[in-house]
Amino acid sequence: MASPVVDSDIAFIGGGFRTTTFLSSAPALLRHRVRVYERGPGVGPGGFARYGITTTSIGSRFFKHLDLSGPFAPLAHSPALTDVAHAEQPVAMHRLADALTTLGRTLQSALGTEGTRLDSTVVAVHADSDRHRVDVQLADGSTESARHAVLATGRTERAHPELASWRTKVLLSGSVIATARRSEIKGRLLAAHGRPVVVAGSSHSAMSALQILLDLRTELRAEHPGAPLPTVHVVRRGPARLMHDSADRAHRNQVPGRERPFDPARDVCPATGIVYRDSGLRHRSRALYCALWAGELPGATLVDAAVLADASDRFEEAAIVVQALGYRGQAPDLYVDGVLVRPGDSPDRLLADDDGALLVSGTAHPLLSVLRVEPTPLDRRDNTAYASDLYQRLAGRLDRLTAPVAEVSA
Ligand SMILES: Cc1cc2nc3c(=O)[nH]c(=O)nc-3n(C[C@H](O)[C@H](O)[C@H](O)COP(=O)(O)OP(=O)(O)OC[C@H]3O[C@@H](n4cnc5c(N)ncnc54)[C@H](O)[C@@H]3O)c2cc1C
């Protein structure tokens, strides 16, 4: 089989955190013709550039696969990168964004002008099995081709159907924690004239939004003494998935060798006795949740509702509803052999094999891969080994798939 004549060997759709850390974990892949399509102005930070919060993960976790060899070797002396890569605590997100920008710039110069398409939004990806090529269709009407495409387009929040009745006052959690929206959100809190704010959800994104709302409330209290300020009600849809029922259950439900061992000193909240699962809240979010649960957080209360409709009175009276009900993978329209297999607005998850191959109707597709676009599935959240070897396996598969024909048969 002769190699098809194409513009690149591997097209990465999206040049954010995943693409940047993946390619810097596998510098050998850069001997292929790699091209990154990024709708923003640069490769590197992706969504992390937008938020004025602290990361959930410790800094070093973001760069655990880094291979500072080849074009990345000079970065061993970059304080912006190494400070975060060695941090054993969560870091301010702007520091993570700076580190990724530094890494992204180095990647961009290694890829050269042919290897990056910035300010380029991909609207559709067409895989053609007979011609062994993928066509990448851009918003400007042009189309470029590749031998393989990797979807690394990240996640987004979609309007939640259970909040449809209050749509006009719903803000997505991502907009509450966005640095660029801070003064607007502050203005809306003041304009609420004391009517409450309801946060729907109680996970990391909810706690991040809650923290920002409370910070803004404190600022407003100092700036406008006497002005009525909203209380924040956090609506929790049950304790599931964030915690075990008891320490005994935590011991019994452990998956040996795959799950971080339960440690009563670390995993039980001293204030409330909540027993956290490995996938549970961590660091600041966890401390905030403990205080909220114990009723020790001035200006905020926790409301239980098995389904959101059970808290409809709260939503009704609220001046603002913050949707913090999770993220979904996003991707352009995906076509396989002329058939639209997943429209961009599809509610279906982008499923992939353990080596990143896109699953189309349950079968791994040879021309398309997915780089951790979806959040960790709920049934794998307690498994710290989930996707831990994805980078290595995906790199090996891409290397084989895009090797020159002579090299494959050698
Ligand atoms: C507030 C917040 C906090 C988080 N904190 C953590 C944390 O502490 N630890 C953790 O592990 N994870 C965290 N996450 C999850 C986080 O989203 C992922 O870990 C990480 O950002 C995913 O990287 P990514 O490359 O998939 O997405 P991104 O970094 O967002 O990159 C996707 C890129 O694709 C580009 N793109 C999208 N669509 C197109 C298109 N059609 N054409 C061209 N380009 C496109 C975007 O512009 C973007 O640059 C957090 C998420 C949020 C929202």
The ligand as an ORCA input file, in Angstrom:
! r2SCAN-3c Opt
* xyz 0 1
  C     -12.065     24.993     35.969
  C     -11.377     23.714     35.637
  C     -10.405     23.218     36.469
  C      -9.766     22.035     36.169
  N      -8.800     21.597     36.995
  C      -8.177     20.456     36.696
  C      -7.130     19.971     37.523
  O      -6.777     20.578     38.530
  N      -6.535     18.810     37.187
  C      -6.909     18.118     36.060
  O      -6.320     17.074     35.787
  N      -7.880     18.567     35.278
  C      -8.533     19.693     35.561
  N      -9.527     20.136     34.757
  C      -9.950     19.334     33.640
  C      -9.283     19.933     32.438
  O     -10.262     20.406     31.559
  C      -8.418     18.962     31.737
  O      -7.550     18.277     32.562
  C      -7.551     19.642     30.665
  O      -7.761     21.016     30.463
  C      -7.918     18.999     29.426
  O      -7.006     19.361     28.445
  P      -7.493     19.346     26.956
  O      -6.315     19.505     26.089
  O      -8.389     18.177     26.733
  O      -8.443     20.613     26.869
  P      -7.965     22.119     26.680
  O      -6.724     22.404     27.436
  O      -9.156     22.966     26.928
  O      -7.576     22.172     25.155
  C      -8.488     21.996     24.114
  C      -8.022     22.913     23.004
  O      -8.745     22.598     21.829
  C      -9.068     23.819     21.165
  N     -10.242     23.522     20.357
  C     -11.451     23.090     20.796
  N     -12.270     22.886     19.742
  C     -11.559     23.165     18.638
  C     -11.868     23.129     17.244
  N     -13.074     22.753     16.814
  N     -10.895     23.475     16.370
  C      -9.669     23.863     16.810
  N      -9.321     23.923     18.118
  C     -10.264     23.574     19.001
  C      -9.328     24.802     22.296
  O      -9.156     26.128     21.863
  C      -8.285     24.380     23.327
  O      -7.074     25.100     23.209
  C     -10.152     21.326     35.012
  C     -11.128     21.838     34.171
  C     -11.742     23.015     34.470
  C     -12.796     23.559     33.537
*
